[in-house]
Amino acid sequence: MTIGGQSAFVSYISPAQVNVQVPSNVGTGPQPIIVSTAAGASTPYTITVNPQQPGLLAPTSFIIAGKQYIAAFFQDGAFALPPGAIAGVASRRAHFGDVLTLWGIGFGSVTPNTPAGQLVPQLNTLAAPFHILFGQTEATLQYDGLAPNAVGLYQFNVVVPNVAASDTVPLTFTLGGVPGTQTLYIAVQ
């Protein structure tokens, strides 16, 4: 697969899906994507490449009563969701002081830099200022950077702030002063 004429970093292939990471040296703006197989090359499809296009992990299976919840992990692997909201998924409400791990993609450069397509060799931090809010209350970040030993995956270790209990606490973020575009929720007690 190529993006803007550059070989992309392929991480997953199935008959219906290909996951790739955009090379660091692809220009911004409209860029052609071409998928090649033994049968030949696809017709180019144009995407827009941005320097950053941040998004937090919030799978469609985490839509509960019409609200999109974030996939916020406790250290034991349970999710910060209303208890029993999704059959077969361990969940409980987060409490003040809990540390949750969030995952994302597209958050831009880190310091020290790790080029696209390489396993992250060390701890790092986002180059742009990053803030997460539970309602109107900012959370403390213990870590905000690329996940060690992963490729292109961002990790955020977040300390739950003291907010009013609710199964529908809005969770928002800003990156470099720009608000994220997702409308997300988390359950807090």
Beta strands, then each sheet from edge to edge (+ up, - down):
strand 1: 2-3
strand 2: 6-7
strand 3: 9-14
strand 4: 17-21
strand 5: 29-34
strand 6: 36-37
strand 7: 40-41
strand 8: 45-49
strand 9: 55-56
strand 10: 63-64
strand 11: 67-68
strand 12: 79-80
strand 13: 91-92
strand 14: 99-105
strand 15: 110-111
strand 16: 125-126
strand 17: 130-134
strand 18: 137-138
strand 19: 140-146
strand 20: 154-159
strand 21: 166-175
strand 22: 178-179
strand 23: 184-188
sheet 1: 2+ 1- 5+ 8-
sheet 2: 3+ 4-
sheet 3: 6+ 7-
sheet 4: 9+ 14- 20+ 19-
sheet 5: 10+ 11-
sheet 6: 12+ 13+
sheet 7: 15+ 16-
sheet 8: 18+ 17- 21+ 22-
sheet 9: 18+ 17- 21+ 23-
end
